């Protein structure tokens, strides 16, 4: 996503994520982008577990709208991110992460 696109994203609370619909298709086109996303997801998990650090996660919903959530990542699998309070986000919907 470009900087201009990131500025247009809606910020949602992590508690609202279960009410959103996500596509069954991955939002990233290339295998290299997906590898980088998985690496960043693992990094986000280490940040959350070791330092209780928060970060922005940028994602898309099934309608194509871009959103972001500011939260702590507790666990990462090949399918989902588990966020603070037990909420999950499909990894296929994640466009990127913003580490501070």
MOTARA-V496257 format. One record per pair of residues at least 12 apart in sequence whose ideal C-beta (glycine too) atoms are under 8 Angstrom apart, sorted by the first residue. I is the first residue (numbers start at 0). J is the second residue. D is the distance in whole Angstrom. If there is no record, write none. Layout:
BEGIN
i->[I:I]
j->[J:J]
d->[D:D]
END
This chain:
BEGIN
i->[0:0:0:0:4:5:5:5:5:7:8:8:8:8:9:9:9:9:10:10:10:10:11:11:11:12:13:13:13:13:13:13:14:14:16:16:16:16:16:17:19:19:20:20:20:21:21:21:21:21:21:22:22:22:22:22:23:24:25:26:26:26:26:26:26:27:36:36:36:36:37:37:37:39:39:39:40:40:40:40:40:40:41:42:42:43:43:43:43:43:43:44:44:44:44:44:46:46:46:47:47:47:47:48:51:52:52:53:53:53:53:54:54:54:54:54:54:54:54:55:55:55:55:55:56:56:56:56:56:56:56:56:56:56:57:57:57:57:57:58:58:58:58:59:59:60:65:67:68:68:70:70:70:71:75:76:77:78:78:80]
j->[57:65:94:95:65:57:65:67:97:65:57:65:66:67:64:65:66:67:66:67:68:69:66:67:68:68:68:70:82:83:84:86:84:86:68:82:86:87:88:86:60:66:60:61:62:58:60:61:89:91:92:59:60:61:91:92:91:91:91:58:59:91:92:93:94:94:90:93:95:96:75:77:90:95:96:98:72:75:80:90:93:96:75:96:98:56:72:75:80:96:98:72:73:74:75:80:71:72:98:71:72:73:83:73:71:71:99:69:70:71:99:69:70:71:72:96:97:98:99:67:68:69:96:97:68:69:70:72:80:88:93:95:96:97:93:94:95:96:97:88:92:93:94:92:94:92:94:97:82:88:82:83:86:83:90:90:90:90:91:93]
d->[6:7:6:6:6:6:8:8:8:7:6:4:6:5:7:7:5:7:7:5:7:7:5:7:6:7:5:5:5:7:6:5:7:7:7:8:5:8:6:7:5:8:6:4:7:8:6:6:5:7:5:7:8:5:7:7:8:7:4:7:5:7:6:7:6:7:7:6:7:8:8:8:7:7:5:8:7:4:6:6:7:7:6:8:7:8:4:7:7:6:7:5:7:6:5:8:8:7:7:4:4:5:7:7:6:7:8:6:6:5:8:7:8:8:7:6:6:5:6:5:7:5:7:4:5:8:7:8:7:7:6:8:6:8:7:4:5:7:7:6:4:5:6:6:6:7:7:8:7:7:5:6:8:4:7:8:7:6:8:7]
END
